[in-house]
Amino acid sequence: MARHAVMTRQVCTLVPYEPRQKPNLLVSAEFVWHEEGILELSYGLRSRGEAGLNDIQMPATAVSPQRCDELWSNTCFEAFLAHPGQENYWELNVAPSGNWNLYSLENYRNGLKPELGVLLPTISIHGGPKDFRCDVLLNLQPWMPGISCPEFSLAAVMKHADASYSYWAIHHTGQGPDFHDRRSFIQP
């Protein structure tokens, strides 16, 4: 299969909202946008401690991954996409189980509804005791028209063994962890 030409690629380390909260975990994300509206995402977790990833609650891999709501209430990887200069945007959620959902929003945290025009994403899960990787391939057509690379933000919610949460993003712009804040989106 021929690969599409890459137009934008961004690899970054995600940082927790509370930097001292979980120092034994490294979280990375990669965003690759292709000229034909194909998006590749990759999220990686790596433990720096002896306990491995045992501190992270990881849902079991689904036999048949499905579209599910409220994935952010557990460990979840997120991507936010928007056309420059427009208030509407999209939120993609992917759980370590392989379950997923894509929502459209009219403006900041308003009008959340499932995006129905999306084709089923391809999700690959790989993991070991000290590392984990989730790869996502998503066709942005026809629900996100246009050939220009979107503004984007990459984030993750980690649910820990003690039922606490940590919130990870490229950078945090507000007084709380707020992945919807457009000031945190990267403008390619």
HUMO-V984517 format. One record per residue. N is the residue number from 1. NEAR is the number of other C-alpha atoms within 10 Angstrom. D_CENTER is the distance of its C-alpha to the mean C-alpha in whole Angstrom. Layout:
N;NEAR;D_CENTER
N;NEAR;D_CENTER
//
This chain:
1;3;26
2;4;25
3;6;22
4;12;21
5;11;22
6;13;19
7;14;19
8;15;17
9;14;15
10;12;13
11;14;13
12;14;12
13;18;13
14;22;11
15;22;13
16;25;14
17;21;16
18;14;19
19;11;19
20;8;22
21;12;20
22;16;19
23;13;20
24;15;21
25;19;17
26;17;15
27;23;11
28;21;10
29;25;8
30;16;9
31;19;9
32;17;13
33;23;14
34;19;17
35;15;20
36;17;21
37;21;17
38;18;15
39;20;12
40;19;11
41;22;7
42;20;8
43;26;7
44;19;11
45;19;13
46;19;16
47;19;19
48;14;22
49;11;24
50;10;26
51;11;25
52;16;22
53;23;19
54;13;21
55;17;20
56;20;16
57;17;17
58;19;15
59;14;16
60;10;18
61;13;17
62;12;18
63;9;21
64;8;20
65;14;16
66;13;16
67;14;15
68;14;15
69;14;15
70;10;14
71;19;11
72;16;10
73;11;14
74;19;13
75;22;11
76;25;7
77;25;4
78;25;2
79;22;4
80;24;7
81;22;10
82;23;14
83;18;17
84;15;19
85;7;22
86;9;21
87;12;20
88;17;18
89;24;14
90;23;11
91;23;8
92;19;6
93;23;6
94;26;7
95;27;9
96;26;11
97;21;14
98;25;12
99;21;12
100;23;10
101;22;11
102;23;11
103;18;13
104;23;15
105;19;16
106;14;19
107;15;19
108;13;18
109;14;17
110;10;19
111;12;20
112;16;17
113;13;17
114;18;16
115;17;16
116;11;19
117;12;19
118;17;16
119;13;17
120;13;16
121;18;13
122;13;14
123;21;12
124;14;14
125;16;14
126;11;16
127;14;17
128;10;20
129;12;22
130;16;20
131;17;17
132;18;14
133;18;12
134;21;10
135;18;10
136;17;9
137;16;12
138;18;12
139;19;15
140;19;15
141;15;18
142;11;20
143;14;18
144;19;17
145;10;20
146;14;21
147;13;21
148;16;20
149;22;17
150;21;15
151;18;14
152;21;10
153;24;8
154;29;5
155;26;5
156;27;6
157;21;9
158;24;12
159;20;15
160;18;18
161;13;21
162;9;23
163;11;21
164;9;19
165;18;16
166;19;14
167;23;12
168;27;10
169;27;9
170;23;11
171;20;14
172;22;15
173;16;17
174;12;19
175;7;21
176;10;18
177;18;15
178;17;14
179;26;10
180;19;12
181;15;15
182;20;15
183;13;17
184;19;14
185;23;13
186;17;14
187;14;17
188;13;17
//
